[in-house]
Amino acid sequence: MKPNPPTSGMQRRVSQARSRAERRAWEYRQRHHAKGVWFRIRRLLAEASSAWEIPEEAYARLLAEGFEPQRPGLEIEPPKAILFVPEARLCEIHDRRPLPLRLGPEFLAARHIALVRFE
């Protein structure tokens, strides 16, 4: 006795199951390649009392003064230059713009970010 040919409904369900499995594998692969960078960026934000977007010139001056960029920001694409800066020094940068302390669109769009640590 010959098996019944697969119906279009069955083929559709098989296709959907394969698609879900491929997407799940891609998501797991992305998480593995990130090596915890999003967790480490959230950890930086948890240590900060405020976040500010600063212009590239101010960022270059802060680097020349000896402030170190945080590694997690440099490990994502496009790279984020994230610095911890004392609030007194940050007040000297007049064209800074406040950012919400979360991984939202404003934070992800900013290239140069100054964070102020809790005191």
N, C-alpha and C positions, 0 to 999 in steps of 0.2 A: 504494500500500500504506500502511495506517495504522500509525503507531507504536504499540507496546504501551503500555497504560496503566501508570503507575508503580505498583509494588507497595508494600505497606505497609512492607516492610523498607527499600526505597529512600527512601520518604518519611521514615522514622525517621532514617536516616543523614543525609539532607539537613537535617533539623531539628536534629540534634546538631551538625553542622558549623556551621550558622548560629549556634547558641547559643554554641559555642566562640569563634567570630569576634566576636560581640557582647561576650562576657566579656573577651576579650583587648583589644578596643578600649576598654572601660571601664577596665581596669587601666592601659593606657598613658595614658589621659586623667588618671587619678588621679595617676600618677607625674609627669606634666607639670605639673599644678596644684600639687603639693607643692613644686616648685621647689627640691628638694634639702634640704628641712628635716630629714628623717630623717638624712641624712648629717651635717648640721651639729650635730644633737643628739648623734649618736655621737661626733663630734669633740670636743664639750664633755666627754662622759664619758671620752674617752681622755686628756684633760688633767687629770682629777681623780683624786685618790688615794682619796677616799671620797665617798659621797653620803648625805644625811640629809633626812628629811622633817621640816619644822618647822611649828609652828602659825602661823596667820594673824597673831596679835599679834606674834610674833617677826619675821615677815616684814616687817610694817609698821615695826617699830623699825629693822630693818636698812636699809630704804629711807630712813628719816629720817636715818640715819647716813651716807648717801651711797652705799651699795652699789647698783650698777646691775643691773637684770634683763637676762638674756641674750635677744636677739631670737628665736632659734629656738624657744624655749619658748613665746613669745607668739604664734607663727604657726600653732600647731596648735589643734584643738578637742577638748576644752576646753583653754583656755590653761594652760600650766605656767609658774609663776613660778620661774625658775632663777637663783640667785645664786652667785657665787664668794665665799666667806667664809674668812678666815684661821682656822686650826684653834683658835687661842687664843680668838678671839671666839665660835666655835661652841660651845666648851666651856661658855660662860656660859648657853647655852640648855639648860635641864634637861629639857624635855619633847620633845626631838628623838628621832627614831626612825631607825635605820640602814636604808639601802636598798641593794640590790645594784647594782653599776655595770654595768647592761645595760638594754636596752629591754624589760623584762619587765613583767608585770602590776602588780607593786608600784610600779615607777617610773611607769608610765602612770596609775595610780590616784591618785598623790600630786599635790596642787595646788601646794604650796610646797616647793621643793627647794633645799637649800644644798649646794654642792659645795666640796670642799677641793682646791686645786691641789697638784700635786707640788711639793716644794721642792728 
